[in-house]
Amino acid sequence: MPIKHAALKQLRKDARRNSRNQAARSRLRTLSKRFLELVKNRQSQEAAVLLRTLSKEFDHAAAKRIIHANAAARHKSRMSVKLNQLSSGTRTQ
């Protein structure tokens, strides 16, 4: 256990940040699952609306360094591809 007051304060700050970051990652996972469910059910209009929200959330998380910027770009790209495939009617894995 740390002895210095500054170390104790840093532990408190780390706990708050960890909690905040975990909530943001959980929200990203929840929205992603909801998007994939809409794509699976072929509801392209609702999926398109959710994709805009999801892209904004990924950008915000990347800006706050909750996730890596390239990871955010990768997720956004893959979801856009899924939505485009749904819109065009082609089916791939």
C-alpha positions in Angstrom: 0.0 0.0 0.0 1.4 3.4 -0.9 2.6 5.7 1.9 2.8 9.0 0.1 -0.3 11.2 -0.1 0.3 11.8 -3.8 0.4 8.0 -4.4 -2.9 7.6 -2.6 -4.4 10.4 -4.6 -3.2 8.8 -7.8 -4.8 5.5 -6.9 -8.1 7.3 -6.4 -7.8 9.0 -9.8 -6.9 5.8 -11.5 -9.9 4.0 -10.0 -12.2 6.8 -11.3 -10.6 6.8 -14.7 -10.8 3.0 -14.9 -14.5 3.1 -14.1 -15.2 5.8 -16.7 -13.2 4.0 -19.4 -14.9 0.7 -18.6 -18.3 2.3 -19.0 -17.4 3.8 -22.4 -16.0 0.4 -23.6 -19.2 -1.3 -22.4 -21.3 1.2 -24.3 -19.3 0.6 -27.5 -19.8 -3.1 -27.2 -23.5 -2.8 -26.5 -24.1 -0.5 -29.5 -22.0 -2.7 -31.7 -24.1 -5.8 -30.7 -27.3 -3.9 -31.4 -26.0 -2.8 -34.8 -25.0 -6.4 -35.7 -28.5 -7.6 -34.6 -30.1 -5.0 -36.9 -28.0 -6.1 -39.8 -28.8 -9.7 -39.1 -32.5 -8.9 -39.2 -32.0 -6.9 -42.4 -33.2 -3.6 -40.9 -31.1 -1.3 -43.0 -32.7 2.0 -42.1 -32.4 1.5 -38.3 -28.8 0.2 -38.8 -27.8 3.3 -40.8 -29.0 5.6 -38.0 -27.3 3.5 -35.4 -24.1 3.4 -37.4 -23.9 7.2 -37.3 -24.2 7.2 -33.6 -21.7 4.4 -33.3 -19.2 6.1 -35.5 -19.4 9.2 -33.3 -18.9 7.1 -30.1 -15.9 5.3 -31.6 -14.4 8.7 -32.6 -14.9 10.1 -29.2 -13.4 7.0 -27.5 -10.4 7.2 -29.8 -10.0 11.0 -29.1 -10.0 10.2 -25.3 -7.6 7.4 -25.9 -10.0 4.8 -24.4 -9.4 2.7 -27.5 -6.7 3.1 -30.1 -7.5 5.3 -33.1 -6.7 2.5 -35.6 -9.0 0.1 -33.7 -11.8 2.7 -33.9 -11.2 3.1 -37.7 -11.1 -0.7 -38.2 -14.5 -1.2 -36.4 -16.1 1.7 -38.2 -14.9 0.4 -41.5 -16.1 -3.2 -40.9 -19.5 -2.0 -39.8 -19.8 0.3 -42.9 -19.0 -2.7 -45.1 -21.7 -4.8 -43.4 -24.3 -2.0 -43.9 -23.3 -1.6 -47.6 -23.6 -5.3 -48.2 -27.0 -5.2 -46.7 -28.0 -2.3 -48.8 -26.7 -3.7 -52.1 -28.2 -7.1 -51.3 -24.9 -9.1 -51.6 -24.2 -11.7 -49.0 -20.8 -12.7 -47.9 -19.4 -14.0 -44.6 
